[in-house]
Amino acid sequence: MIGDVTQARNAYARTLQGLDATAPVDNGTTDGTGSFGSMLKQAVSDAIATGHDAEKQAAQGIQGGGDMTQIVTAVSNAQLALQTTTALRDRFVQAYQDVMRMSI
């Protein structure tokens, strides 16, 4: 249970850090670590993993096994990850639309 909460918290923190305007800007490195693309890929992977864990916990609960606290925590973590991913998507779409409206 603690690991699930820690994973969700770390994924959320990484996502917020990527949105932080005061964070140092990474212009890309030769090995690709720390780039915007890798941060986005990691955030999506973490959200997917959190969703899979919630599904597994829920399936155990339906079968009569598992701890209810762990099930609720896993589903809440998945919900938070989905909300974060949706918020990021909305910001990316808005940024794209703003760029497309710019005159050249």
N, C-alpha and C positions, 0 to 999 in steps of 0.2 A: 504494500500500500504506500509506504513512504517513497519507494522508488518511482511509482506512478506519479505522485504529486511532484516529486523532484524533476522528473522528465518534463512534465507539463510546464512547471515554473521556468526551467531552463530554456525550453522552446519559446515561451512567451518573452523571456528576458532577451534572448537573441533577436527576436523579431523587433522588440521595442528598441534595442540598441541600433538595429539597422535603420530605424526611422528617426533616431535622435539627430537633430540638426547640429548639435554641439560635438558629436562624435567625430574623431579624425576621419578625413576623407581618404579612402583607399583608391588610388588611381589604377589599381590592378597590379598584380605581380606576375612574374614569369611562370610560376607554378600554378597560378589560378586560385590560390588560397586567399580568403579574405575579400574576394571580389563580390560585387553585387549579385551576380548570377549564382555564385556558390552559396551565398547567404539565403537567397530566395529558394534555391533547391533544397537546402537543409531545413528551412522552415516548413516547406511543403512536405518533405519526407517525415519530419517530426509530427506534423498534423495527421498524416496518413497512419503512422505507427500508433499514435494515440487513439485514433478511430478504430483500428484493428484490435487494440487492447480492450477498448470498451465493448466491442462486439463479442470478444472472447469471454469477458467477464459476464456480460448479459446472457450469453448462451449457457454459461455455468449456472447462473441464477435461475434460468428457466427450467433447467434440469433438476433443480432443487439443491444444488451445491453452491459453494462460494459464500463469502461473507457479504452481507447486504451493504455494509459500509464501504467495502472495496468496490462493489458494483456501482454504487451511487457516485463514489469518487471518480472511478474510471469514466463513467458517462458524463459527469460534470467536466472533467478534463477534456474529453472529446468535444463537448459543446463549446468550451472556451477556445480550443484550437480552431474549430470551425468558424466561430465568430471572428477570431483574429485573422484567419485566412480571408474571410469575406471582406473584412475591413481593408485589408491590404489590396485585394482585388479592386475594390471600389476606388481606392486612392490611385492605383495604377491606371485605371480607366479614365479617371478625372484628369490625371496628368497627361495622358495621351490625348485626350480631347482638347486640353489647353494648348498643347504643342501644335495640334492640327489647326487650331484657330489662329495661330500666329501668322502674321503676314511676313512674307520674305522680301 
